[in-house]
Amino acid sequence: MSRERHNLLIIKTIRNNVEISHIPIILLTAKADIESKLEGLSFGADDYITKPFSVSYFMARIENLINQRERLRTIFCILDKNEFKNFAPMPYLVTDQDEEIMKKVMFKIEQNIDNNNFSVEELGLSVGLNRTTFGNKIKGLTGYTPVEFIRDIRIKRAAQLIISSQLLIKEVAFTTGFSDMKHFLKTFKNKYGVTPMKYRKQNK
């Protein structure tokens, strides 16, 4: 058995152990092709770094993963329990399995809320579905395409941060995965009808 395959099996074992499954995992490998990256992510790696690599970048990714875990703890303490229901899926489509998939999807989006490179493929892999099947599932349950759904969660989180934090609007945008301020401002206004700054003033 190759070292790469052995490492993937270790990751899978960790992810299947409820006692330690929360531990962040960074896969460090010489394989740089997209297939290897997707395989690593599908086995449960949180990040994938190829050799040669920058030590400072490696340390930054570790710090980011730790910060993500801290942010998730805060998010799940204050997350509106009715938020999931607001997507109004058709009743006959909501099975226990579908609900479990949506919980995993929400968790993965929150985990990558500040990652503007987070892809639909990675999100689909987190629940074991290919892009087409995943797209159909999300569209059927929420009425959104996966891209629209990710953006909607980001903008909702941005609205929460605008009200609950002292972050600058630019910082809120970056924290929720928007690297283009014009796009963020347009998306926010389309969602809430006002600019982020006005939204903050209205909700003080």
N, C-alpha and C positions, 0 to 999 in steps of 0.2 A: 504494500500500500504506500502511495506517495505521501510525502509530508503534507502537501496541500490538502489531499483528501482526508488525512488524519486530523488536520486542524478543523476542517469543516464538520467532521463527526463530533469533535469536542464541542464546537459551538452548538451543534444541534442538541447534544446531551445537556449542556447548560440551559438552553432555552426550554427544554422539556422538564427541567427540574424546577418546580414552583418555588423552592426555597432560595435558589440563586439565579433565577431567570431574569431578575431585574438588573443584574450586573452589566454595565456597558462593555461592549466588545469591539475592539478595533482590529481588523484583519490586516496584517502587514505581509505583503507578498511581492514577488517579482513579476507576477502575471498582471499585465496591464490591459488585456483585451476586455471588451464590454461583457462578453459571455462569462468570464471568470468573475468579474465584479458582480454581475447579477446573481450568479450562483452563490457567491459569498453572502450577499444580502438576503437571498432566499433562505439560507441556512440560519439567519438570525444575527449577522454582524451589524453593528450600528454604523460602522464606517469602514472604508476600504482604502488603504494607502499603499501605493506601489513603490518599490525600490528603484533607484536611489531616492531618498527622501530628505527633506529638511527637518532637522531636529526641532527647530523653533516652530515649524508648521505642525509637527507631530504633537508637541506640547500644547499648542493652541487648540488642536482638535480634542485632546484629552480634557482641557479646561472647559471647552464648549460643551462636551458631553456631560460633564459634571454640572455645569450651569443649567443644561436642559433638564436634568433630573430634579434639580432644586425648583426650577420653574414649573415643572409638571406637578410637583407636590402642592405648590401654591394654587395652580390652576384647578386641580381636582378638588381642592378644599372649597373653592368659591364658585365652581362651575354650576350654572343654573341647571338643575335636574330636569327641567322642562325643555331645555335647549334642543335635545335630540328630537323630542316630539314635534317641535316647530317645523321640521322638514316635511311633515304631513305625508308620509307614504300611504299608499292605498292599503287599507286594513288586510285584505286578503293576501297581500304580498309579504306581510311581516310575519315571518316564522322565527323561532328561537335562533335558528342558524343565521338568518338575515340580521337579526338584532345583534348577534355576536360579531358578525362581520362589520357592522357599522360601528360598534364599540372599538374594534381594532383599528378601523379606518380613522376614527376620530383621534384615537391615541397616537397613531403614527403621524397624523398631520400636526398635532400639538407638539410632538417630539421634534418635528422639523419646521416649526412655525417661523423660524428666522432663516431658513435655508432656501434662498430663492432659486437654487438649482434642483430642488426636490422634484422628482418627476412622477408622472402618472404610473409609469412602469414600476418604479420602486414601491409606490403605494399599493398597486395591485399585487405585487409579490409579497407584501406584508400579510395579505390574507389568502395567498396561494392561488390567485387568479391571473390569467393572461390579460393583456390590454383590452381585447374585444369583449371578453366575458365580464371583466371588471367594469368596463364602460356601460354595458347593458344593465348590470346589476345596480350601479349607482344611479343611472338615469331612471330606472324603474322605481327605485325606492325614494329618491329625493326630487326627481324632476330636473336635476342638474347633470351636466356632463361632469366627469371627474375634474377637469380643469376649473370649471365654474364652481364646483363644490369646494375645492381647495381654496380658491380665491374668496368664497363667501365666508369660510371659517376664519381665514386670515383677517378679513375686514371686520368681522364681528369681534375678534380678539383685539383688533386695533381700537375699536370703539370702547371696549372695556378699559383698555389701558389709558385712553385719552381722559376718561372720567376718573379712574382710580389711581393714576400715577401722576408724577410731576415731570414725566419725560417730555422733551420737546417733540413737536409733531414729526420732525424728521427722524428722531430716534424711535418713535413709535412705528413709523413706516419700516425702518430697517429691522426692528425687533420682530416684526410680523412678516418678514420676507419680501418686502417691496424695495427693490433697489432703484426704481425710477420714481421720483417724487411726483412727476406729472401724472403718471399712471395711477399712483396711490390716491392722489387728490381727486382724480376723475372717478375712480372706482368708489371711493368713499362717498362722494356727492351723489353718485347714481344710486347708492344703497340707502343713504340717510337724508338726501335732499338738501344738505347743507355742507359747508366746508368743515374739516376737522376742528379748526379753531372755533367756529361758531357753535359746533356741536358741544365742545367743552364748555363754552360760556353758558349755553342753554341748560346744561346738566350739572352745573355747580351747585 
